[in-house]
């Protein structure tokens, strides 16, 4: 998922660059590239997407572009690349991603950011992921058992354990993603009954 935020600021470039670096380092990002035009920050790992429910630990890349308009007048563009599955994005995750991008703008423009609020949204997103996993697990296990039973009755020999394990894990994951998709469709289309 990609989010872009842009704003104009009138400030000394050295102080501006120092403030940007400080903001991202405090938020857990690492400066990976810098040049005269901008900077690149990274946080998390690709494996973090698979092993952690907390979006703070997911792979995130931020490209900062600083464009000089005139003396001490700059346009700042930040492109956030959050690695997530867009079709299965939770409402809470989207709120966290929006808060993360807005926190940068507010911190640089107004020197004010509520880090606790952004962290709280990340925690809510993590809790929502956990709740969806717990709710979809029984259905996934039941479907995988029925699927394995059906496959074993149709085959002459029984399935090897490793194939059965893969089928079971895949079925549970698909059930989780379908559960999220159904919940997101319900939240996108509120009930119109009065």
Backbone as CSV, one residue per row, in Angstrom:
resi,resn,N_x,N_y,N_z,CA_x,CA_y,CA_z,C_x,C_y,C_z
1,UNK,0.843,-1.160,0.000,0.000,0.000,0.000,0.895,1.231,0.000
2,UNK,0.528,2.194,-0.806,1.334,3.403,-0.915,0.503,4.606,-0.505
3,UNK,1.110,5.480,0.307,0.456,6.722,0.719,1.420,7.865,0.480
4,UNK,0.894,8.955,-0.052,1.707,10.126,-0.355,1.188,11.300,0.451
5,UNK,2.107,12.050,1.047,1.738,13.271,1.752,2.709,14.353,1.322
6,UNK,2.203,15.539,1.106,3.048,16.646,0.691,2.651,17.922,1.397
7,UNK,3.628,18.781,1.639,3.358,20.069,2.270,4.511,21.016,1.979
8,UNK,4.269,22.288,2.248,5.279,23.323,2.038,5.740,23.827,3.391
9,UNK,7.032,24.133,3.480,7.575,24.650,4.741,8.670,25.661,4.439
10,UNK,8.727,26.668,5.281,9.758,27.695,5.156,10.706,27.541,6.338
11,UNK,11.871,26.961,6.037,12.845,26.699,7.093,14.221,26.493,6.474
12,UNK,15.241,26.663,7.261,16.613,26.387,6.856,16.724,24.910,6.498
13,UNK,17.352,24.599,5.357,17.389,23.209,4.882,18.142,22.287,5.834
14,UNK,19.245,22.752,6.411,19.999,21.894,7.329,19.165,21.529,8.550
15,UNK,18.443,22.505,9.103,17.574,22.224,10.251,16.422,21.309,9.847
16,UNK,15.886,21.537,8.656,14.790,20.716,8.150,15.218,19.259,8.002
17,UNK,16.366,19.036,7.386,16.883,17.674,7.201,17.152,17.022,8.555
18,UNK,17.729,17.777,9.490,18.002,17.237,10.829,16.706,16.852,11.535
19,UNK,15.659,17.685,11.408,14.365,17.371,12.028,13.735,16.124,11.414
20,UNK,13.838,15.988,10.097,13.271,14.816,9.419,13.984,13.547,9.880
21,UNK,15.314,13.589,9.908,16.083,12.417,10.344,15.751,12.069,11.789
22,UNK,15.675,13.074,12.645,15.359,12.832,14.060,13.972,12.206,14.210
23,UNK,12.985,12.735,13.472,11.628,12.197,13.555,11.604,10.711,13.214
24,UNK,12.224,10.352,12.098,12.164,8.960,11.659,12.994,8.039,12.547
25,UNK,14.127,8.496,13.048,14.931,7.652,13.937,14.205,7.391,15.250
26,UNK,13.506,8.404,15.776,12.720,8.214,17.002,11.597,7.210,16.770
27,UNK,11.038,7.188,15.560,9.940,6.271,15.232,10.437,4.869,14.878
28,UNK,11.753,4.640,14.926,12.287,3.307,14.685,12.734,3.046,13.262
29,UNK,12.773,4.067,12.441,13.226,3.916,11.059,14.742,4.050,10.996
30,UNK,15.305,3.514,9.929,16.744,3.604,9.696,16.971,4.323,8.368
31,UNK,17.854,5.311,8.380,18.199,6.031,7.157,19.055,5.112,6.291
32,UNK,18.558,4.772,5.096,19.294,3.841,4.234,19.919,4.511,3.023
33,UNK,19.427,5.695,2.656,19.987,6.393,1.503,19.684,7.877,1.643
34,UNK,20.629,8.701,1.231,20.431,10.153,1.260,21.211,10.780,0.121
35,UNK,20.608,11.803,-0.482,21.291,12.569,-1.523,20.768,14.002,-1.481
36,UNK,21.128,14.818,-2.452,20.745,16.232,-2.449,19.239,16.433,-2.596
37,UNK,18.558,15.482,-3.190,17.120,15.613,-3.433,16.284,15.104,-2.267
38,UNK,16.745,14.061,-1.586,15.930,13.504,-0.517,16.599,12.381,0.232
39,UNK,15.765,11.593,0.912,16.246,10.513,1.770,15.317,9.307,1.655
40,UNK,15.839,8.163,2.063,15.047,6.934,2.114,15.218,6.336,3.504
41,UNK,14.086,6.026,4.149,14.083,5.401,5.467,13.387,4.052,5.366
42,UNK,13.834,3.110,6.194,13.211,1.781,6.241,12.992,1.367,7.693
43,UNK,11.933,0.567,7.873,11.653,-0.005,9.190,11.040,-1.382,8.980
44,UNK,11.351,-2.297,9.885,10.783,-3.632,9.823,11.480,-4.509,8.801
45,UNK,10.961,-5.720,8.672,11.512,-6.683,7.727,10.373,-7.322,6.944
46,UNK,10.723,-7.938,5.841,9.718,-8.643,5.041,9.112,-9.771,5.865
47,UNK,9.934,-10.461,6.634,9.422,-11.546,7.473,8.529,-11.022,8.589
48,UNK,8.707,-9.748,8.956,7.856,-9.154,9.982,6.394,-9.182,9.595
49,UNK,6.104,-9.087,8.304,4.722,-9.143,7.832,4.078,-10.492,8.139
50,UNK,4.884,-11.535,8.145,4.346,-12.875,8.330,4.314,-13.305,9.793
51,UNK,5.224,-12.775,10.601,5.359,-13.267,11.966,4.809,-12.332,13.035
52,UNK,4.512,-11.093,12.692,4.034,-10.139,13.688,2.676,-9.592,13.286
53,UNK,1.816,-9.418,14.265,0.515,-8.818,14.009,0.588,-7.299,14.066
54,UNK,1.623,-6.774,14.717,1.776,-5.339,14.906,2.337,-4.692,13.638
55,UNK,1.619,-3.729,13.035,2.096,-3.124,11.786,3.388,-2.321,11.937
56,UNK,3.775,-1.968,13.150,5.040,-1.257,13.355,6.216,-2.142,12.953
57,UNK,6.073,-3.448,13.074,7.161,-4.373,12.755,7.134,-4.836,11.298
58,UNK,6.158,-4.371,10.534,6.068,-4.742,9.132,7.053,-3.922,8.309
59,UNK,7.379,-4.423,7.148,8.317,-3.749,6.256,7.700,-2.447,5.733
60,UNK,8.377,-1.336,6.008,7.918,-0.025,5.565,9.094,0.747,4.984
61,UNK,8.862,1.365,3.845,9.891,2.193,3.201,9.291,3.579,2.971
62,UNK,10.063,4.612,3.325,9.600,5.987,3.149,10.608,6.743,2.291
63,UNK,10.139,7.276,1.173,10.966,8.124,0.308,10.603,9.579,0.586
64,UNK,11.582,10.362,0.995,11.376,11.783,1.265,12.019,12.573,0.135
65,UNK,11.254,13.471,-0.444,11.766,14.328,-1.503,11.655,15.776,-1.036
66,UNK,12.758,16.510,-1.093,12.785,17.910,-0.674,13.077,18.750,-1.915
67,UNK,12.091,19.543,-2.316,12.214,20.344,-3.534,12.262,21.822,-3.149
68,UNK,13.336,22.469,-3.545,13.519,23.885,-3.222,12.699,24.740,-4.182
69,UNK,11.863,25.617,-3.606,11.097,26.557,-4.416,11.849,27.872,-4.530
70,UNK,12.278,28.380,-3.413,13.123,29.568,-3.348,13.874,29.514,-2.028
71,UNK,14.615,30.552,-1.716,15.442,30.526,-0.510,14.575,30.266,0.726
72,UNK,14.932,29.223,1.475,14.245,28.806,2.704,12.756,28.518,2.481
73,UNK,12.411,28.019,1.317,11.034,27.647,1.000,11.085,26.313,0.251
74,UNK,10.556,25.255,0.894,10.690,23.905,0.351,9.342,23.192,0.306
75,UNK,9.168,22.387,-0.736,8.054,21.442,-0.796,8.598,20.089,-0.360
76,UNK,7.897,19.463,0.564,8.292,18.147,1.072,7.254,17.136,0.601
77,UNK,7.727,16.047,0.017,6.853,14.953,-0.391,7.364,13.672,0.259
78,UNK,6.487,13.002,0.967,6.838,11.730,1.606,5.957,10.639,1.006
79,UNK,6.594,9.635,0.439,5.878,8.489,-0.117,6.126,7.299,0.795
80,UNK,5.074,6.880,1.483,5.149,5.725,2.382,4.758,4.482,1.598
81,UNK,5.584,3.463,1.645,5.274,2.161,1.045,5.141,1.151,2.173
82,UNK,3.899,0.887,2.562,3.618,-0.104,3.596,3.407,-1.440,2.905
83,UNK,4.112,-2.463,3.340,3.919,-3.769,2.708,2.771,-4.475,3.415
84,UNK,1.662,-4.516,2.737,0.465,-5.163,3.252,-0.349,-5.660,2.063
85,UNK,-1.259,-6.546,2.331,-2.144,-7.043,1.279,-3.353,-6.117,1.210
86,UNK,-3.395,-5.240,0.217,-4.448,-4.235,0.113,-5.872,-4.794,0.168
87,UNK,-6.175,-5.879,-0.541,-7.558,-6.362,-0.487,-7.967,-6.845,0.905
88,UNK,-6.988,-7.174,1.739,-7.293,-7.704,3.061,-6.907,-6.722,4.161
89,UNK,-6.865,-5.440,3.843,-6.480,-4.410,4.793,-7.622,-4.161,5.774
90,UNK,-7.306,-4.231,7.049,-8.299,-3.954,8.080,-8.515,-2.451,8.211
91,UNK,-9.690,-2.071,8.666,-9.984,-0.659,8.902,-8.998,-0.079,9.909
92,UNK,-8.678,-0.843,10.954,-7.742,-0.382,11.981,-6.336,-0.185,11.412
93,UNK,-5.936,-1.058,10.495,-4.626,-0.902,9.856,-4.589,0.368,9.012
94,UNK,-5.659,0.623,8.275,-5.725,1.827,7.454,-5.669,3.084,8.325
95,UNK,-6.367,3.067,9.468,-6.315,4.204,10.394,-4.897,4.409,10.911
96,UNK,-4.204,3.316,11.219,-2.822,3.432,11.682,-1.932,4.025,10.591
97,UNK,-2.063,3.534,9.355,-1.235,4.037,8.258,-1.489,5.530,8.020
98,UNK,-2.760,5.951,8.109,-3.075,7.376,7.957,-2.467,8.197,9.086
99,UNK,-2.556,7.688,10.315,-1.979,8.403,11.462,-0.463,8.498,11.335
100,UNK,0.163,7.448,10.842,1.619,7.438,10.667,2.050,8.510,9.663
101,UNK,1.344,8.623,8.547,1.711,9.633,7.549,1.403,11.044,8.046
102,UNK,0.277,11.214,8.714,-0.080,12.541,9.223,0.832,12.985,10.355
103,UNK,1.349,12.037,11.128,2.260,12.378,12.226,3.525,13.035,11.689
104,UNK,4.012,12.571,10.549,5.206,13.173,9.947,4.945,14.633,9.590
105,UNK,3.850,14.889,8.904,3.517,16.251,8.499,3.371,17.166,9.711
106,UNK,2.655,16.683,10.712,2.415,17.497,11.908,3.707,17.751,12.676
107,UNK,4.561,16.754,12.762,5.819,16.906,13.503,6.738,17.917,12.832
108,UNK,6.825,17.888,11.522,7.743,18.787,10.818,7.165,20.200,10.724
109,UNK,5.869,20.313,10.482,5.268,21.634,10.326,5.021,22.335,11.659
110,UNK,4.518,21.595,12.643,4.086,22.216,13.893,4.940,21.817,15.091
111,UNK,5.949,20.997,14.891,6.781,20.479,15.983,5.927,19.792,17.046
112,UNK,4.828,19.189,16.623,3.913,18.567,17.571,3.438,17.240,16.993
113,UNK,3.655,16.192,17.742,3.150,14.887,17.326,2.835,14.084,18.578
114,UNK,1.717,13.394,18.540,1.320,12.554,19.657,1.713,11.115,19.317
115,UNK,2.932,10.759,19.703,3.462,9.426,19.396,2.622,8.355,20.074
116,UNK,2.125,8.649,21.272,1.312,7.668,21.997,0.042,7.319,21.225
117,UNK,-0.557,8.309,20.570,-1.768,8.051,19.794,-1.470,7.131,18.607
118,UNK,-0.359,7.378,17.926,0.026,6.534,16.789,0.320,5.115,17.273
119,UNK,1.031,5.000,18.405,1.335,3.682,18.974,0.049,2.961,19.388
120,UNK,-0.918,3.708,19.929,-2.196,3.115,20.335,-2.948,2.565,19.122
121,UNK,-2.918,3.294,18.013,-3.560,2.796,16.790,-2.879,1.529,16.286
122,UNK,-1.552,1.470,16.404,-0.828,0.257,16.003,-1.235,-0.913,16.891
123,UNK,-1.391,-0.654,18.189,-1.810,-1.706,19.116,-3.234,-2.172,18.808
124,UNK,-4.129,-1.226,18.492,-5.496,-1.595,18.128,-5.511,-2.457,16.866
125,UNK,-4.675,-2.102,15.911,-4.574,-2.883,14.681,-4.078,-4.292,14.979
126,UNK,-3.075,-4.384,15.839,-2.533,-5.683,16.230,-3.599,-6.525,16.927
127,UNK,-4.354,-5.900,17.834,-5.421,-6.617,18.542,-6.519,-7.068,17.589
128,UNK,-6.850,-6.234,16.607,-7.869,-6.618,15.626,-7.415,-7.821,14.815
129,UNK,-6.154,-7.814,14.402,-5.611,-8.963,13.670,-5.720,-10.224,14.510
130,UNK,-5.356,-10.115,15.774,-5.404,-11.264,16.679,-6.843,-11.767,16.836
131,UNK,-7.793,-10.844,17.011,-9.197,-11.231,17.164,-9.724,-11.921,15.900
132,UNK,-9.375,-11.383,14.737,-9.813,-12.014,13.486,-9.211,-13.408,13.336
133,UNK,-7.962,-13.561,13.753,-7.330,-14.885,13.681,-8.059,-15.876,14.582
134,UNK,-8.354,-15.449,15.810,-9.048,-16.341,16.743,-10.432,-16.723,16.237
135,UNK,-11.130,-15.763,15.630,-12.485,-16.035,15.151,-12.493,-16.923,13.908
136,UNK,-11.472,-16.809,13.073,-11.457,-17.598,11.840,-10.808,-18.969,12.023
137,UNK,-10.062,-19.163,13.097,-9.353,-20.428,13.304,-10.283,-21.644,13.388
138,UNK,-11.353,-21.621,14.202,-12.216,-22.814,14.256,-12.831,-23.175,12.900
139,UNK,-13.276,-22.169,12.160,-13.859,-22.449,10.843,-12.799,-23.014,9.902
140,UNK,-11.587,-22.462,9.957,-10.501,-22.960,9.109,-10.128,-24.390,9.431
141,UNK,-10.074,-24.720,10.717,-9.747,-26.088,11.129,-10.846,-27.045,10.680
142,UNK,-12.090,-26.656,10.877,-13.215,-27.507,10.476,-13.214,-27.747,8.962
143,UNK,-13.030,-26.693,8.194,-13.000,-26.834,6.732,-11.828,-27.710,6.295
144,UNK,-10.661,-27.529,6.921,-9.496,-28.340,6.530,-9.701,-29.810,6.890
145,UNK,-10.326,-30.092,8.024,-10.604,-31.488,8.398,-11.561,-32.118,7.386
146,UNK,-12.619,-31.388,7.034,-13.569,-31.906,6.043,-12.899,-32.108,4.684
147,UNK,-12.053,-31.176,4.290,-11.346,-31.281,3.021,-10.394,-32.474,3.018
148,UNK,-9.650,-32.661,4.104,-8.732,-33.803,4.202,-9.496,-35.128,4.215
149,UNK,-10.623,-35.158,4.909,-11.452,-36.364,4.935,-11.947,-36.695,3.525
150,UNK,-12.406,-35.679,2.800,-12.894,-35.876,1.437,-11.774,-36.368,0.517
151,UNK,-10.602,-35.764,0.621,-9.467,-36.172,-0.219,-9.058,-37.609,0.092
152,UNK,-8.997,-37.960,1.378,-8.592,-39.318,1.765,-9.604,-40.370,1.331
153,UNK,-10.887,-40.027,1.308,-11.884,-41.006,0.860,-11.828,-41.208,-0.656
154,UNK,-11.394,-40.198,-1.392,-11.315,-40.308,-2.846,-10.022,-40.955,-3.324
155,UNK,-9.005,-40.973,-2.480,-7.708,-41.550,-2.860,-7.590,-42.983,-2.353
156,UNK,-6.771,-43.783,-3.051,-6.522,-45.152,-2.603,-5.642,-45.156,-1.360
157,UNK,-4.580,-44.372,-1.407,-3.664,-44.278,-0.265,-3.966,-42.996,0.504
158,UNK,-3.564,-42.977,1.755,-3.766,-41.754,2.535,-2.688,-40.725,2.172
159,UNK,-3.009,-39.482,2.402,-2.077,-38.389,2.098,-0.881,-38.423,3.035
160,UNK,0.295,-38.083,2.533,1.438,-37.936,3.438,1.175,-36.790,4.422
161,UNK,1.771,-36.882,5.580,1.560,-35.892,6.641,1.919,-34.485,6.169
162,UNK,3.013,-34.337,5.446,3.450,-32.994,5.053,2.478,-32.346,4.076
163,UNK,1.871,-33.138,3.203,0.874,-32.584,2.277,-0.394,-32.213,3.045
164,UNK,-0.795,-33.066,3.971,-1.966,-32.761,4.797,-1.731,-31.491,5.617
165,UNK,-0.519,-31.316,6.120,-0.188,-30.111,6.895,-0.274,-28.860,6.035
166,UNK,0.233,-28.950,4.811,0.175,-27.803,3.897,-1.273,-27.461,3.560
167,UNK,-2.077,-28.476,3.296,-3.495,-28.250,2.994,-4.186,-27.603,4.186
168,UNK,-3.895,-28.091,5.372,-4.505,-27.554,6.590,-4.106,-26.089,6.798
169,UNK,-2.822,-25.781,6.697,-2.343,-24.408,6.903,-2.915,-23.461,5.848
170,UNK,-2.945,-23.914,4.600,-3.480,-23.085,3.522,-4.963,-22.811,3.729
171,UNK,-5.707,-23.818,4.133,-7.138,-23.649,4.368,-7.390,-22.677,5.512
172,UNK,-6.616,-22.778,6.579,-6.780,-21.862,7.715,-6.457,-20.428,7.294
173,UNK,-5.380,-20.238,6.532,-5.033,-18.890,6.059,-6.101,-18.324,5.123
174,UNK,-6.593,-19.139,4.216,-7.644,-18.670,3.310,-8.909,-18.297,4.076
175,UNK,-9.234,-19.069,5.096,-10.396,-18.750,5.922,-10.192,-17.419,6.634
176,UNK,-8.988,-17.185,7.137,-8.659,-15.914,7.800,-8.822,-14.744,6.827
177,UNK,-8.274,-14.885,5.605,-8.380,-13.801,4.633,-9.826,-13.575,4.199
178,UNK,-10.594,-14.641,4.033,-12.007,-14.489,3.682,-12.782,-13.827,4.815
179,UNK,-12.456,-14.175,6.050,-13.106,-13.568,7.222,-12.855,-12.057,7.229
180,UNK,-11.604,-11.668,6.984,-11.262,-10.241,6.946,-12.016,-9.548,5.813
181,UNK,-12.044,-10.177,4.646,-12.716,-9.589,3.488,-14.202,-9.390,3.773
182,UNK,-14.843,-10.382,4.381,-16.264,-10.260,4.715,-16.499,-9.162,5.741
183,UNK,-15.664,-9.089,6.756,-15.808,-8.058,7.790,-15.582,-6.671,7.206
184,UNK,-14.601,-6.530,6.330,-14.336,-5.226,5.715,-15.471,-4.801,4.800
185,UNK,-16.075,-5.748,4.083,-17.208,-5.401,3.227,-18.385,-4.931,4.060
186,UNK,-18.598,-5.548,5.224,-19.679,-5.112,6.105,-19.413,-3.719,6.649
187,UNK,-18.162,-3.420,7.014,-17.856,-2.103,7.575,-17.832,-1.020,6.504
188,UNK,-17.587,-1.386,5.244,-17.593,-0.398,4.165,-19.004,-0.018,3.744
189,UNK,-19.952,-0.910,3.980,-21.333,-0.657,3.615,-22.191,-0.728,4.868
190,UNK,-22.314,0.398,5.591,-23.072,0.366,6.832,-24.542,0.055,6.584
191,UNK,-25.159,-0.484,7.596,-26.561,-0.858,7.528,-27.407,0.399,7.339
192,UNK,-28.299,0.397,6.373,-29.111,1.579,6.085,-30.497,1.482,6.688
193,UNK,-30.777,0.427,7.430,-32.092,0.288,8.056,-32.248,1.340,9.140
194,UNK,-33.487,1.855,9.276,-33.722,2.867,10.306,-34.828,2.457,11.215
